[in-house]
Amino acid sequence: MGIRFILVALSIVAVLGGGGSDEAVPTVGDSEEFDALVASGDPLAFMVVARGCDLFPGTCGPLGDFWRAVAVAFPGRVFRLSCDAAPEAC
């Protein structure tokens, strides 16, 4: 199923051409919210943004288009996890 998910997501990125806003990928606010999402048992995907990623432009951004497209294709299943905001979850 993992490969099928990736292939579908890549197809969506190709069709949509990326773009969109960061609002398409909801951000996990803290470790408690992350724990609640994981405990739900639903199949989820997390875009993990490393600590300090914003300090190095061009290192984390290129994958943003991919994750936005996946979030549009699978609403409510894809979340951004910032290790700066929720270091305990990382």
N, C-alpha and C positions, 0 to 999 in steps of 0.2 A: 504494500500500500504506500510506503514511503516514496518509492520511485515514481509511482503513478501520481502522487500529490505534487512532486517536484516537476514532473513533465507537464501537468496541467497548469501549474503556476507559471512555468516558463512560457507556455503557449499564451497565457493571458498577458504576460508582460510584453510579448511580441506583438499581440493584437492591440493592446492599449497603448503601447509605446511608453509605459511608465507614466510619469507625471502625477498629478494629483497633489493633494496637500497631506501634511503629516497627520491631519485629523482623521485620515482614513485608518490609521493604526492607533488605537487607543493606548494610552500610556498607563502602566501599572504604577499606582501612586506610592506604594510602600510594600514592605515584606508581608504584612497582614493581608493585603489585597491579593498578592501573589499566592500566598498559602491558600486563601479561599478559592481562587481560580483553580489551582491544582487539585484541591480537595473535591471539587465538583465532579471529577471523573470524566468530564467532557474532553474529547480530543482537541487540544489547543496547540498553537505554535507561538513561540516567543522570539521576538527580535531582541537579542541581548546587545545593548549598547554599552561597551566597555567604559570603565571609569576614565575620565579625561578625554574621551573621544572628541569632544568639541574643541579641544585645544590643538588638534592637528587636522586642519581642514583638508578634505579630500580623502581621508582614510576610512571614514564610516559612511559618508554620504552616498557613495556609488551603489550600495545595496538598498538604499531607501526606496528607489523605484520598484525594485523587486518586491519588497515587503508591502508597499502600498498596493500593488496589483494583487498580491495574495490576499490582503485584507479585504479588498473590494470583492474578490471572488468567494471568500469564505467569511462573511460578516459575523462578528461576535466570536470568532475562533482564533484571531491573530492579535497579539498584544506586543507593545514595545516595553521592554524591561530595562530601565536605566540603572546601571550599577552605581551611578552617582546618587540617585534618589533612593534606591533600595539596596544598599550594599550587602545586607544580610541575606538577601535572596540570591545574590550572585556567588 
